[in-house]
Structure formats: structure tokens, C-alpha cells
Amino acid sequence: MVRKGTWVRIHRILLTPAERAENLPEETRKVPFELWVKGFLSVDAELGETVDIQTVTGRTERGTLDAVEPSYRHDFGAYVPELKEIDRIVLSTLRGDDR
């Protein structure tokens, strides 16, 4: 049981493949348009149930309870050597180096 007020993530399909615009690329058109939203659970519930949540901006969203206390996981992919050079240039500029 997940308790009311717990930080959770919900999932909802906004458009099925059949509902997607025909002018989209085929790879895009053949998959659903999905939404994942994080917020605070409005009532006690179990994973997989349809629930309402309150987002940090105050919106109410409805979807399938997908995760409990989800973390923020993101990265910028594999190491890109050019980004290290950009980092060096930006830091040098911010410091006012004339190099």
C-alpha cells in the first residue's frame, strides 16, 4: 500500500498510434504518445491503480501509479571529448583568461 501524500510517478497514454498525426515520421507515428508525471499521491493506492496526484505546481493529474519515490535520473549520454574542450573554453572565458 502506498500512502496518501507519498511522492510518486504516474503514467498515461495521451495518444494511441492510431490517434497520432499522419504527417509524423513512421517511427514516431507507430508508438503511443506517453506522459509520465511526478507528484504527491491524493489517496492510498497500490501500484498499477489509476490515481490522482498533485504536482509541485498545484496541477491535478490522473494516471496509472507507476513508481514510488522515483529519483531524478538523467545524463548526457556517453562521454563526448568535445564537451570537455567546451567546458575548458567556457571556464577560461568566465575567469577572464586571455589564453
N, CA, C and O atoms as a MOPAC input file, in Angstrom:
PM7 MOZYME 1SCF
protein

 N      0.85200 1    -1.19200 1     0.00000 1
 C      0.00000 1     0.00000 1     0.00000 1
 C      0.88600 1     1.23900 1     0.00000 1
 O      1.80800 1     1.36000 1     0.80600 1
 N      0.59600 1     2.14500 1    -0.90400 1
 C      1.30000 1     3.42400 1    -0.97500 1
 C      0.38900 1     4.46300 1    -0.32500 1
 O     -0.77900 1     4.59900 1    -0.69000 1
 N      0.93200 1     5.17800 1     0.62400 1
 C      0.13000 1     6.11300 1     1.41100 1
 C     -0.07900 1     7.46800 1     0.73800 1
 O      0.77800 1     7.95700 1     0.00200 1
 N     -1.22500 1     8.05000 1     1.00800 1
 C     -1.56200 1     9.39800 1     0.55000 1
 C     -0.42300 1    10.34100 1     0.92900 1
 O      0.12000 1    10.25400 1     2.03100 1
 N     -0.06000 1    11.24600 1     0.01000 1
 C      0.98200 1    12.22300 1     0.27800 1
 C      2.37600 1    11.77900 1    -0.13400 1
 O      3.31600 1    12.57300 1    -0.09700 1
 N      2.52200 1    10.49600 1    -0.53400 1
 C      3.81600 1     9.98100 1    -0.96300 1
 C      4.17800 1    10.53700 1    -2.34200 1
 O      3.31400 1    10.70300 1    -3.20400 1
 N      5.46700 1    10.82200 1    -2.53500 1
 C      5.97800 1    11.29100 1    -3.83400 1
 C      5.97700 1    10.10100 1    -4.78300 1
 O      6.61500 1     9.08500 1    -4.50600 1
 N      5.26200 1    10.22100 1    -5.90500 1
 C      5.09100 1     9.10500 1    -6.84000 1
 C      5.19300 1     9.59600 1    -8.28100 1
 O      5.24100 1    10.79700 1    -8.54800 1
 N      5.22300 1     8.64300 1    -9.19200 1
 C      5.15900 1     8.94000 1   -10.62500 1
 C      3.97500 1     8.18100 1   -11.20600 1
 O      3.72700 1     7.02600 1   -10.85900 1
 N      3.23800 1     8.85800 1   -12.11000 1
 C      2.14200 1     8.20600 1   -12.81900 1
 C      2.46500 1     8.17300 1   -14.30300 1
 O      3.33700 1     8.89600 1   -14.78600 1
 N      1.74500 1     7.32400 1   -15.00900 1
 C      1.92600 1     7.16000 1   -16.45500 1
 C      0.56200 1     7.19600 1   -17.10900 1
 O     -0.42100 1     6.68200 1   -16.57400 1
 N      0.52100 1     7.82300 1   -18.29600 1
 C     -0.73200 1     7.86700 1   -19.04500 1
 C     -0.40400 1     7.94500 1   -20.53400 1
 O      0.54100 1     8.62500 1   -20.93300 1
 N     -1.18400 1     7.25000 1   -21.34300 1
 C     -1.05200 1     7.35400 1   -22.79000 1
 C     -1.98200 1     8.46400 1   -23.25700 1
 O     -3.19800 1     8.39700 1   -23.07700 1
 N     -1.38300 1     9.49200 1   -23.86300 1
 C     -2.17300 1    10.63100 1   -24.33300 1
 C     -2.78500 1    10.36700 1   -25.70000 1
 O     -3.93300 1    10.72900 1   -25.95700 1
 N     -2.00200 1     9.72500 1   -26.58400 1
 C     -2.49800 1     9.38900 1   -27.92400 1
 C     -2.02500 1     7.98600 1   -28.29200 1
 O     -0.84600 1     7.66500 1   -28.13700 1
 N     -2.92900 1     7.16300 1   -28.77300 1
 C     -2.54000 1     5.85000 1   -29.28500 1
 C     -1.92100 1     6.04000 1   -30.66000 1
 O     -2.07300 1     7.10800 1   -31.25300 1
 N     -1.22100 1     5.02500 1   -31.19100 1
 C     -0.66300 1     5.17400 1   -32.53900 1
 C     -1.72000 1     5.56200 1   -33.57900 1
 O     -1.43400 1     6.34200 1   -34.48700 1
 N     -2.93100 1     5.02700 1   -33.45400 1
 C     -3.99700 1     5.33600 1   -34.40600 1
 C     -4.44300 1     6.79700 1   -34.32400 1
 O     -4.97000 1     7.33600 1   -35.29800 1
 N     -4.24000 1     7.43600 1   -33.18500 1
 C     -4.66200 1     8.81600 1   -32.98300 1
 C     -3.58000 1     9.84000 1   -33.34800 1
 O     -3.84500 1    11.04200 1   -33.36500 1
 N     -2.37500 1     9.37200 1   -33.63700 1
 C     -1.26300 1    10.28100 1   -33.93300 1
 C     -1.43600 1    10.90200 1   -35.31900 1
 O     -2.07600 1    10.31700 1   -36.19300 1
 N     -0.86700 1    12.07600 1   -35.50900 1
 C     -0.96100 1    12.78300 1   -36.78700 1
 C     -0.29900 1    11.98300 1   -37.90000 1
 O      0.74800 1    11.36900 1   -37.69400 1
 N     -0.90100 1    11.99300 1   -39.05500 1
 C     -0.38200 1    11.22200 1   -40.18700 1
 C      0.88200 1    11.81800 1   -40.79100 1
 O      1.60800 1    11.11600 1   -41.49700 1
 N      1.16700 1    13.08900 1   -40.53600 1
 C      2.35500 1    13.70000 1   -41.11500 1
 C      3.61800 1    13.47900 1   -40.28500 1
 O      4.67900 1    14.00700 1   -40.62000 1
 N      3.51400 1    12.70300 1   -39.20500 1
 C      4.68900 1    12.36900 1   -38.39000 1
 C      5.53100 1    11.31400 1   -39.09300 1
 O      5.01000 1    10.54900 1   -39.90500 1
 N      6.83800 1    11.26200 1   -38.79000 1
 C      7.64900 1    10.16900 1   -39.33200 1
 C      7.09100 1     8.82500 1   -38.87000 1
 O      6.54700 1     8.73200 1   -37.77000 1
 N      7.21600 1     7.80000 1   -39.68000 1
 C      6.65800 1     6.47800 1   -39.38400 1
 C      7.11600 1     5.95200 1   -38.02200 1
 O      6.31300 1     5.39500 1   -37.27400 1
 N      8.40400 1     6.12600 1   -37.69300 1
 C      8.92200 1     5.62900 1   -36.41300 1
 C      8.21400 1     6.28100 1   -35.23400 1
 O      7.99300 1     5.64000 1   -34.20600 1
 N      7.86400 1     7.53600 1   -35.37900 1
 C      7.16700 1     8.26700 1   -34.32500 1
 C      5.69900 1     7.89000 1   -34.29100 1
 O      5.13700 1     7.67800 1   -33.21700 1
 N      5.07700 1     7.80300 1   -35.44900 1
 C      3.64000 1     7.54500 1   -35.56000 1
 C      3.25000 1     6.16200 1   -35.04600 1
 O      2.11400 1     5.96800 1   -34.61300 1
 N      4.18000 1     5.18900 1   -35.08600 1
 C      3.80500 1     3.82300 1   -34.71700 1
 C      3.85500 1     3.54500 1   -33.21200 1
 O      3.53900 1     2.43700 1   -32.77900 1
 N      4.24700 1     4.54000 1   -32.41400 1
 C      4.28500 1     4.34900 1   -30.95300 1
 C      3.33200 1     5.33200 1   -30.28900 1
 O      3.05700 1     6.39200 1   -30.85100 1
 N      2.82000 1     5.00300 1   -29.10500 1
 C      1.92000 1     5.93000 1   -28.41700 1
 C      2.66100 1     7.16700 1   -27.92600 1
 O      3.87200 1     7.13800 1   -27.70600 1
 N      1.91600 1     8.24500 1   -27.76000 1
 C      2.43200 1     9.47000 1   -27.15500 1
 C      2.14000 1     9.35500 1   -25.67100 1
 O      0.97900 1     9.34800 1   -25.26100 1
 N      3.19300 1     9.26400 1   -24.86200 1
 C      3.03200 1     8.94000 1   -23.44300 1
 C      3.42100 1    10.10300 1   -22.54000 1
 O      4.16700 1    10.99900 1   -22.93500 1
 N      2.89400 1    10.06600 1   -21.31300 1
 C      3.16100 1    11.08500 1   -20.31500 1
 C      3.53500 1    10.41600 1   -19.00500 1
 O      2.86300 1     9.48200 1   -18.56700 1
 N      4.60500 1    10.88800 1   -18.37900 1
 C      4.95500 1    10.48800 1   -17.02500 1
 C      5.01100 1    11.77000 1   -16.21300 1
 O      5.63100 1    12.74700 1   -16.63100 1
 N      4.36300 1    11.76900 1   -15.05100 1
 C      4.31100 1    12.95800 1   -14.20100 1
 C      4.58400 1    12.54300 1   -12.76800 1
 O      4.11700 1    11.49800 1   -12.31400 1
 N      5.35300 1    13.38000 1   -12.05000 1
 C      5.62600 1    13.12900 1   -10.63400 1
 C      4.81500 1    14.09000 1    -9.78400 1
 O      4.57100 1    15.23300 1   -10.16900 1
 N      4.40200 1    13.60500 1    -8.61500 1
 C      3.64200 1    14.43700 1    -7.70300 1
 C      3.30100 1    13.67900 1    -6.44500 1
 O      3.81100 1    12.58500 1    -6.20000 1
 N      2.43300 1    14.26900 1    -5.65100 1
 C      2.03700 1    13.68900 1    -4.36700 1
 C      0.71300 1    12.95000 1    -4.51300 1
 O     -0.26200 1    13.49200 1    -5.03300 1
 N      0.69400 1    11.72100 1    -4.05200 1
 C     -0.48000 1    10.85100 1    -4.16000 1
 C     -1.65300 1    11.42200 1    -3.36800 1
 O     -1.49300 1    11.82600 1    -2.21600 1
 N     -2.82500 1    11.45200 1    -3.98600 1
 C     -4.01400 1    12.04400 1    -3.35900 1
 C     -4.75200 1    11.10200 1    -2.41800 1
 O     -5.42500 1    11.56000 1    -1.49400 1
 N     -4.63800 1     9.78200 1    -2.63600 1
 C     -5.29000 1     8.78200 1    -1.77800 1
 C     -4.37500 1     7.56600 1    -1.66400 1
 O     -3.48900 1     7.37200 1    -2.49600 1
 N     -4.58800 1     6.75000 1    -0.63900 1
 C     -3.84100 1     5.49000 1    -0.54000 1
 C     -4.13000 1     4.65000 1    -1.77900 1
 O     -5.26400 1     4.62200 1    -2.25700 1
 N     -3.11500 1     3.96500 1    -2.30200 1
 C     -3.31700 1     3.17700 1    -3.52300 1
 C     -2.23600 1     2.11000 1    -3.63800 1
 O     -1.27200 1     2.08900 1    -2.87200 1
 N     -2.42100 1     1.22600 1    -4.61500 1
 C     -1.45000 1     0.18700 1    -4.95100 1
 C     -0.84400 1     0.50100 1    -6.31000 1
 O     -1.47800 1     1.14900 1    -7.14300 1
 N      0.38400 1     0.04000 1    -6.53600 1
 C      0.99700 1     0.18600 1    -7.85100 1
 C      0.07800 1    -0.40200 1    -8.90900 1
 O     -0.51600 1    -1.45800 1    -8.69500 1
 N     -0.04500 1     0.26000 1   -10.03400 1
 C     -0.89200 1    -0.21000 1   -11.12400 1
 C     -2.30700 1     0.33900 1   -11.09800 1
 O     -3.03500 1     0.21100 1   -12.08300 1
 N     -2.70400 1     0.94100 1   -10.00200 1
 C     -4.04300 1     1.52900 1    -9.92800 1
 C     -4.07800 1     2.89900 1   -10.59200 1
 O     -3.05300 1     3.57400 1   -10.69100 1
 N     -5.25400 1     3.30300 1   -11.04300 1
 C     -5.44800 1     4.65300 1   -11.56900 1
 C     -5.65000 1     5.57900 1   -10.38600 1
 O     -6.50900 1     5.35000 1    -9.53500 1
 N     -4.83500 1     6.64300 1   -10.34900 1
 C     -4.84400 1     7.54900 1    -9.19700 1
 C     -4.76100 1     8.99200 1    -9.66300 1
 O     -4.45500 1     9.27400 1   -10.82100 1
 N     -5.04300 1     9.90100 1    -8.73200 1
 C     -4.81500 1    11.32700 1    -8.93200 1
 C     -3.59600 1    11.72500 1    -8.10900 1
 O     -3.36600 1    11.20500 1    -7.01600 1
 N     -2.81900 1    12.65800 1    -8.65800 1
 C     -1.69900 1    13.22300 1    -7.91800 1
 C     -1.77600 1    14.73200 1    -7.98600 1
 O     -2.44400 1    15.29200 1    -8.85600 1
 N     -1.09300 1    15.38400 1    -7.06800 1
 C     -0.96000 1    16.84300 1    -7.07600 1
 C      0.50400 1    17.13800 1    -7.38800 1
 O      1.39100 1    16.71700 1    -6.64600 1
 N      0.76400 1    17.85300 1    -8.47200 1
 C      2.12900 1    18.18300 1    -8.85500 1
 C      2.64700 1    19.32200 1    -7.98400 1
 O      1.87800 1    19.95800 1    -7.26400 1
 N      3.95100 1    19.57900 1    -8.05000 1
 C      4.51600 1    20.67100 1    -7.25600 1
 C      3.99500 1    22.02600 1    -7.70700 1
 O      4.07400 1    22.99900 1    -6.95700 1
 N      3.46100 1    22.10300 1    -8.92700 1
 C      2.89200 1    23.37000 1    -9.40500 1
 C      1.40500 1    23.49100 1    -9.09000 1
 O      0.77000 1    24.48400 1    -9.44700 1
 N      0.84100 1    22.46500 1    -8.41000 1
 C     -0.55000 1    22.52900 1    -7.99600 1
 C     -1.54600 1    21.90400 1    -8.95500 1
 O     -2.74300 1    21.89000 1    -8.67100 1
 N     -1.07300 1    21.37900 1   -10.10000 1
 C     -1.98800 1    20.71400 1   -11.03400 1
 C     -2.40500 1    19.36300 1   -10.47300 1
 O     -1.65000 1    18.72700 1    -9.73800 1
 N     -3.60300 1    18.93200 1   -10.82300 1
 C     -4.04500 1    17.57700 1   -10.53100 1
 C     -3.94700 1    16.78200 1   -11.81900 1
 O     -4.46000 1    17.20100 1   -12.85600 1
 N     -3.28700 1    15.63600 1   -11.75400 1
 C     -3.13000 1    14.75800 1   -12.91100 1
 C     -3.62000 1    13.37700 1   -12.53500 1
 O     -3.54100 1    12.97100 1   -11.37500 1
 N     -4.12900 1    12.65300 1   -13.53000 1
 C     -4.63100 1    11.29600 1   -13.32200 1
 C     -3.86300 1    10.34600 1   -14.22800 1
 O     -3.59600 1    10.65200 1   -15.39000 1
 N     -3.50900 1     9.18000 1   -13.67300 1
 C     -2.81000 1     8.17500 1   -14.45400 1
 C     -2.60200 1     6.91400 1   -13.63900 1
 O     -3.10300 1     6.79500 1   -12.52000 1
 N     -1.86200 1     5.97800 1   -14.20200 1
 C     -1.57300 1     4.71300 1   -13.53900 1
 C     -0.35900 1     4.88300 1   -12.63600 1
 O      0.68900 1     5.35000 1   -13.08000 1
 N     -0.49900 1     4.50500 1   -11.37300 1
 C      0.59900 1     4.60600 1   -10.41700 1
 C      1.73500 1     3.70600 1   -10.87700 1
 O      1.58700 1     2.48600 1   -10.94600 1
 N      2.86000 1     4.31500 1   -11.18700 1
 C      3.96600 1     3.65800 1   -11.87200 1
 C      5.17900 1     3.43600 1   -10.97500 1
 O      5.84400 1     2.40600 1   -11.08500 1
 N      5.47900 1     4.39500 1   -10.08200 1
 C      6.67300 1     4.29500 1    -9.24300 1
 C      6.45800 1     5.05800 1    -7.94300 1
 O      5.73800 1     6.05600 1    -7.89700 1
 N      7.09800 1     4.56500 1    -6.89400 1
 C      7.02400 1     5.19800 1    -5.58500 1
 C      8.37500 1     5.83600 1    -5.28200 1
 O      9.42300 1     5.21000 1    -5.43800 1
 N      8.33100 1     7.09100 1    -4.84700 1
 C      9.53100 1     7.86500 1    -4.54400 1
 C     10.57400 1     7.75700 1    -5.65300 1
 O     11.71600 1     7.37400 1    -5.39800 1
 N     10.18000 1     8.09600 1    -6.89600 1
 C     11.11100 1     7.99700 1    -8.02700 1
 C     12.23900 1     9.01500 1    -7.88400 1
 O     12.04400 1    10.12500 1    -7.38900 1
 N     13.40800 1     8.60800 1    -8.32700 1
 C     14.54100 1     9.53000 1    -8.29000 1
 C     14.62500 1    10.27000 1    -9.61700 1
 O     13.98900 1     9.89900 1   -10.60300 1
 N     15.41700 1    11.30800 1    -9.61100 1
 C     15.68100 1    12.04200 1   -10.85200 1
 C     16.91000 1    11.41200 1   -11.48000 1
 O     18.01700 1    11.56000 1   -10.96200 1
 N     16.72900 1    10.71700 1   -12.58300 1
 C     17.82800 1    10.05800 1   -13.26900 1
 C     17.92300 1    10.59200 1   -14.68500 1
 O     17.00800 1    10.42300 1   -15.49200 1
 N     19.01900 1    11.22400 1   -14.97000 1
 C     19.26800 1    11.68700 1   -16.32600 1
 C     20.76000 1    11.87100 1   -16.49700 1
 O     21.49100 1    12.05600 1   -15.52400 1
 N     21.19600 1    11.82100 1   -17.71200 1
 C     22.58500 1    12.10800 1   -18.01800 1
 C     22.65500 1    12.65600 1   -19.44000 1
 O     21.63000 1    12.83200 1   -20.09800 1
 N     23.84200 1    12.91600 1   -19.89400 1
 C     24.01200 1    13.47300 1   -21.22200 1
 C     24.61700 1    12.44100 1   -22.16300 1
 O     25.26500 1    12.79300 1   -23.14800 1
 N     24.40200 1    11.16200 1   -21.85500 1
 C     24.89100 1    10.09600 1   -22.71600 1
 C     26.34300 1     9.76300 1   -22.45800 1
 O     26.89500 1    10.11500 1   -21.41500 1
 N     26.95600 1     9.08900 1   -23.40000 1
 C     28.35000 1     8.67600 1   -23.29500 1
 C     29.27100 1     9.89900 1   -23.29500 1
 O     28.89200 1    10.98600 1   -23.73000 1
 N     30.47500 1     9.68800 1   -22.79900 1
 C     31.47700 1    10.75500 1   -22.75800 1
 C     31.73100 1    11.29700 1   -24.16100 1
 O     31.94600 1    10.53800 1   -25.10600 1
 N     31.70300 1    12.63400 1   -24.28100 1
 C     31.95300 1    13.30000 1   -25.55700 1
 C     33.16000 1    14.21600 1   -25.35500 1
 O     33.04900 1    15.22800 1   -24.66300 1
 N     34.31500 1    13.88000 1   -25.94900 1
 C     35.53200 1    14.66200 1   -25.73000 1
 C     35.36600 1    16.15000 1   -26.03900 1
 O     35.97400 1    16.98700 1   -25.37300 1
 N     34.56200 1    16.48300 1   -27.02800 1
 C     34.36700 1    17.88100 1   -27.39700 1
 C     33.74200 1    18.69500 1   -26.25800 1
 O     34.00100 1    19.89100 1   -26.13000 1
 N     32.91900 1    18.04100 1   -25.43500 1
 C     32.30700 1    18.76100 1   -24.31500 1
 C     33.34500 1    19.18100 1   -23.28800 1
 O     33.20100 1    20.23100 1   -22.66200 1
 N     34.38100 1    18.38700 1   -23.10500 1
 C     35.44200 1    18.75300 1   -22.17100 1
 C     36.17000 1    19.99900 1   -22.67700 1
 O     36.52000 1    20.87200 1   -21.88200 1
 N     36.39800 1    20.09100 1   -23.97500 1
 C     37.04200 1    21.27200 1   -24.54900 1
 C     36.13900 1    22.49600 1   -24.41800 1
 O     36.61400 1    23.59100 1   -24.11900 1
 N     34.85000 1    22.31200 1   -24.63900 1
 C     33.89700 1    23.42300 1   -24.46600 1
 C     33.90700 1    23.89000 1   -23.01400 1
 O     33.89000 1    25.09200 1   -22.74800 1
 N     33.93500 1    22.94300 1   -22.07500 1
 C     33.99800 1    23.26400 1   -20.65400 1
 C     35.23600 1    24.11300 1   -20.36100 1
 O     35.14900 1    25.11500 1   -19.65200 1
 N     36.38300 1    23.71500 1   -20.90500 1
 C     37.63100 1    24.45100 1   -20.69700 1
 C     37.50900 1    25.87400 1   -21.23300 1
 O     37.92400 1    26.82600 1   -20.57300 1
 N     36.93900 1    26.01800 1   -22.43400 1
 C     36.79300 1    27.34000 1   -23.04700 1
 C     35.85200 1    28.22200 1   -22.22600 1
 O     36.15900 1    29.38800 1   -21.97800 1
 N     34.72500 1    27.68300 1   -21.80800 1
 C     33.74600 1    28.46000 1   -21.04000 1
 C     34.34500 1    28.90300 1   -19.71500 1
 O     34.23100 1    30.07300 1   -19.34800 1
 N     34.98300 1    27.98700 1   -18.99000 1
 C     35.57900 1    28.36000 1   -17.70500 1
 C     36.67900 1    29.39900 1   -17.88200 1
 O     36.79200 1    30.32400 1   -17.07900 1
 N     37.47400 1    29.25600 1   -18.90700 1
 C     38.53500 1    30.20800 1   -19.20000 1
 C     37.94300 1    31.59800 1   -19.48100 1
 O     38.45700 1    32.60800 1   -18.99900 1
 N     36.88000 1    31.63600 1   -20.24800 1
 C     36.21000 1    32.90200 1   -20.57500 1
 C     35.61900 1    33.54300 1   -19.31600 1
 O     35.74200 1    34.75000 1   -19.10900 1
 N     34.98200 1    32.73000 1   -18.48600 1
 C     34.38900 1    33.25800 1   -17.25600 1
 C     35.43700 1    33.80800 1   -16.30500 1
 O     35.18400 1    34.78200 1   -15.59600 1
 N     36.60100 1    33.19600 1   -16.28500 1
 C     37.69900 1    33.66500 1   -15.43500 1
 C     38.38100 1    34.88900 1   -16.02000 1
 O     39.11100 1    35.59000 1   -15.31900 1
 N     38.14800 1    35.15100 1   -17.29300 1
 C     38.77300 1    36.28300 1   -17.95300 1
 C     40.17500 1    35.98800 1   -18.44700 1
 O     40.95300 1    36.90900 1   -18.69500 1
 N     40.50400 1    34.72000 1   -18.59000 1
 C     41.82400 1    34.34900 1   -19.10700 1
 C     41.95100 1    34.81200 1   -20.54400 1
 O     40.98200 1    34.77800 1   -21.30200 1
 N     43.13000 1    35.24100 1   -20.91600 1
 C     43.38900 1    35.68100 1   -22.28800 1
 C     44.02800 1    34.57000 1   -23.11600 1
 O     44.61000 1    34.84200 1   -24.16700 1
 N     43.92900 1    33.34600 1   -22.66600 1
 C     44.56100 1    32.23300 1   -23.38600 1
 C     43.70900 1    31.80100 1   -24.54900 1
 O     44.07700 1    30.87700 1   -25.27400 1

